[in-house]
Amino acid sequence: PPKVKMVNTVGSGDCVVAVLTMGIKNGDDLRETLRKAVALSAASVTTFENGEISEDKVREIYKKAEIFNLS
C-alpha cells in the first residue's frame, strides 16, 4: 500500500481476513482480492473510529496499491 498516517490499528487484520475470505468464496481473482484487502486494511488504520472506514479513502488507496510477484 502507499504510506498512510496510521492512527489506530484495531481491526485492520480483520479487514484483510474478511476481504480475502469473501474474494476466495466468490472465486474472485486473487491478485485483485489481495489489492482490495490491502486497501481496506490501510484505510482502516487512518481513522480513530473502529469500523468507520471512508469508501473514498479505500478507493484512493486501492488506486495506489501495488501487488508484486516475489518469485
C-alpha beads as a LAMMPS data file, in Angstrom:
LAMMPS data file: protein, C-alpha beads

71 atoms
70 bonds

1 atom types
1 bond types

-500.0 500.0 xlo xhi
-500.0 500.0 ylo yhi
-500.0 500.0 zlo zhi

Masses

1 110.0

Atoms # bond

1 1 1 0.000 0.000 0.000
2 1 1 1.065 3.603 -0.234
3 1 1 2.227 5.201 3.001
4 1 1 -0.660 6.390 5.169
5 1 1 -0.844 8.153 8.512
6 1 1 -1.582 5.377 10.983
7 1 1 -3.721 6.353 13.966
8 1 1 -5.492 3.121 15.005
9 1 1 -4.625 -0.450 14.030
10 1 1 -7.614 -2.115 15.712
11 1 1 -9.482 -4.201 13.158
12 1 1 -7.005 -3.796 10.298
13 1 1 -6.150 -7.502 10.278
14 1 1 -9.839 -8.361 10.450
15 1 1 -10.339 -6.297 7.294
16 1 1 -7.734 -8.366 5.458
17 1 1 -9.243 -11.675 6.567
18 1 1 -12.790 -10.584 5.682
19 1 1 -11.931 -9.357 2.183
20 1 1 -9.748 -12.381 1.401
21 1 1 -12.432 -14.766 2.651
22 1 1 -15.149 -13.104 0.580
23 1 1 -12.966 -12.972 -2.521
24 1 1 -11.922 -16.611 -2.283
25 1 1 -15.510 -17.712 -1.574
26 1 1 -16.749 -15.792 -4.623
27 1 1 -13.959 -17.103 -6.862
28 1 1 -12.584 -13.618 -7.498
29 1 1 -9.126 -13.008 -8.949
30 1 1 -6.649 -13.488 -6.100
31 1 1 -4.395 -10.561 -7.045
32 1 1 -7.326 -8.131 -7.138
33 1 1 -8.740 -9.577 -3.927
34 1 1 -5.397 -9.050 -2.216
35 1 1 -5.233 -5.496 -3.554
36 1 1 -8.727 -4.807 -2.168
37 1 1 -7.770 -6.326 1.187
38 1 1 -4.652 -4.163 1.403
39 1 1 -6.616 -1.030 0.500
40 1 1 -9.340 -1.648 3.067
41 1 1 -6.847 -2.508 5.797
42 1 1 -4.694 0.546 5.066
43 1 1 -7.756 2.803 5.031
44 1 1 -8.904 1.377 8.347
45 1 1 -5.734 2.486 10.156
46 1 1 -6.248 6.110 9.116
47 1 1 -9.252 6.695 11.396
48 1 1 -9.653 6.694 15.170
49 1 1 -13.104 5.123 14.933
50 1 1 -13.247 1.336 14.698
51 1 1 -15.306 0.155 11.716
52 1 1 -15.787 3.659 10.313
53 1 1 -13.881 3.457 7.043
54 1 1 -14.315 6.007 4.269
55 1 1 -15.151 4.433 0.910
56 1 1 -13.369 7.334 -0.771
57 1 1 -10.216 6.587 1.234
58 1 1 -10.397 2.898 0.282
59 1 1 -10.722 3.819 -3.406
60 1 1 -7.836 6.299 -3.159
61 1 1 -5.537 3.706 -1.566
62 1 1 -6.719 0.949 -3.936
63 1 1 -5.636 3.029 -6.943
64 1 1 -2.137 3.352 -5.458
65 1 1 -1.752 -0.189 -4.086
66 1 1 0.608 -2.447 -5.986
67 1 1 0.912 -6.233 -5.978
68 1 1 4.319 -7.760 -6.763
69 1 1 5.324 -11.326 -7.512
70 1 1 8.110 -12.498 -5.241
71 1 1 9.254 -15.331 -7.482

Bonds

1 1 1 2
2 1 2 3
3 1 3 4
4 1 4 5
5 1 5 6
6 1 6 7
7 1 7 8
8 1 8 9
9 1 9 10
10 1 10 11
11 1 11 12
12 1 12 13
13 1 13 14
14 1 14 15
15 1 15 16
16 1 16 17
17 1 17 18
18 1 18 19
19 1 19 20
20 1 20 21
21 1 21 22
22 1 22 23
23 1 23 24
24 1 24 25
25 1 25 26
26 1 26 27
27 1 27 28
28 1 28 29
29 1 29 30
30 1 30 31
31 1 31 32
32 1 32 33
33 1 33 34
34 1 34 35
35 1 35 36
36 1 36 37
37 1 37 38
38 1 38 39
39 1 39 40
40 1 40 41
41 1 41 42
42 1 42 43
43 1 43 44
44 1 44 45
45 1 45 46
46 1 46 47
47 1 47 48
48 1 48 49
49 1 49 50
50 1 50 51
51 1 51 52
52 1 52 53
53 1 53 54
54 1 54 55
55 1 55 56
56 1 56 57
57 1 57 58
58 1 58 59
59 1 59 60
60 1 60 61
61 1 61 62
62 1 62 63
63 1 63 64
64 1 64 65
65 1 65 66
66 1 66 67
67 1 67 68
68 1 68 69
69 1 69 70
70 1 70 71
